[in-house]
Every structure is written in structure tokens, then in C-alpha cells.
Amino acid sequence: MSGKIPTGRIGLVAVLIAVAALAMSASASALTVVYSNFNTVPGTVNGHPDEDTYSAAPFEFPFGGMVEFSHRPGTIKNLTTQVDSFTCEHGQYNLENCYTGRPTKKFSYELMAEIYEVKANNEPGTLVAYSTATFKIPYRPTTNVSCPSTPEGKGFGVNCDVGGYLTQVEFKHFTPSSAVLPEKAIIELRDTPSDSSSDVVNIGMQTAYKEWNGEFVPEPPLEEGKPLIGHDPLPEDAYVRGALSENGWAGYQPVLQVVAKP
């Protein structure tokens, strides 16, 4: 035998490949984005790529918001959020001596996402699911010494961003894995007690940083802050240190995308 596949078997192999591809496609299509406000984050600021959002610092953790899904969502599969990295490879961002010699180098940082039911008073209720993951986070870029001085030091990049460097993280594994999402949920994000590092990673919000002109000038969210998929039941409120903080949070909701399997 030369190793050539008999003609009759070629047809069977082709059918099996097609069936497998169909099954993979059906499995992938079963996953649905049930909430996303990524559309509200400006893609560019001052004509340049957006590299820095306003963000909640660790002293405000757990930080989050209430979301309403586009329909009865099903089983949680993954959750994506944005974070701001304030950690320099060398030095400190606010002392104007931030130096990151290797822009592609990253550090490990552990974060947790928690999903709660909503109680009658809009406080977090029963914990539905949680995910803890260690991410590779980029270091904040080197201080741009030509940028203006601000109360938080000089910024980085062409926009002279004074905050952290924007990146995206995805929680892929939730406990329990079979957790069914409610129609409304409170999603909170935080670092973990086991992370004893001095690194600083904030939770990103919708509004971006624009410039310093004697005060910090924001670039407001797109689409008036309205999610592309799902709804914000409390667009004026957020959850700070795990408790409802009312008013003043319009345009400053945490950036979230939730995927579920019906």
C-alpha cells in the first residue's frame, strides 16, 4: 500500500470534517454577548489612539456597576473589562521618573470579578458567580518630559496621559461554571487579598483623559454612555467599596462586556 486514501474513504473523511466544522460553528454561535458598553469608550482622543481612561483605584475596590442584560442571558461564559496600568518598570508615574525600557514587557497581576443578584434596595444580594485570574499587564510607558506638570506628575505619549496605560483583560473561568445569570446583576471588580505586590492597576471607566489645562479635562463617552447591548439601570450610580454610591457617576460606569450561553 502507498498510503493513499481509498476513494470511498475520501468521501467519508470529507463528511466527517464538514460535520465537525458545523458542530464547532454551532458551538461558537451559541455564545452571545448579553451586555456591552465598549461602544461608549472613545477610540481616539485629540486625533490619537485612546491610551488612558478615568479609572477607579484600589482604595475604591470592589468597584462596579449594575447591568441589565439584553434578554434572559443563560450561563455565564466570560467577562471582559478594561484596566489602567500605573505600574512602571522602574520609578513611579507621579514622581516623573517612570521609565519602561521594554514597552512589550508585562507583569503579573491578579484580579477578581464577582457577579451578584440585585436586592430590593439595589444593594448586592446573593453571589451568583466569581472568577479569579492572573493577567499579564503592560507597564505604563516612560514619562514624556516635554509634557506639562500636573498634580499627578508629567504624562506619557503624544496625549501626555497622566493616568495609567489602558489595556483589556478577560475572565474566562467562573465558579460555579454552570451559574445562570439573572436579568439584572451587580458586577464588581477588585484585586485580591493574595496579591501583595506594590503594583497599581485601576478599573477603567467610560470617560477618557483628554488634557491638562489647569485642571484635568475629560473626553466624554460616546453614545451618551448608553450600552450597545443591554442597559444601565442606574447610569448615575456606581458601587464603591462594595456599597451603592448614588449620583455623579454618569459617564463613569465600569467598562464591561458579558458573554453567556443560552
Buried (B, 14 or more C-beta within 10 A) or exposed (E): EEEEEEEEEEEEEEEEEEEEEEEEEEEEEEBBBBBBBBBBBBEEBEEEEBBBBBBBBBEBBBBBBBBBBBEEBBBBBBBBBBBBBBBBBEBBBBEBBBEBEEEEEBBEBBBBBBBBBBEEEBEBBEBBBBBBBEBEBBBBBBBBEEBEEBEBBBBBBBBBBBBBBBBEBBBEEBEEEEBBBBEBBBBBBBBBEEBEEEBBBBBBBBBBBBBBEEEBEBBBBBEEBBBBBBBBBBBBBBBBEBEBBEEEBBBBBBBBBBBBBE
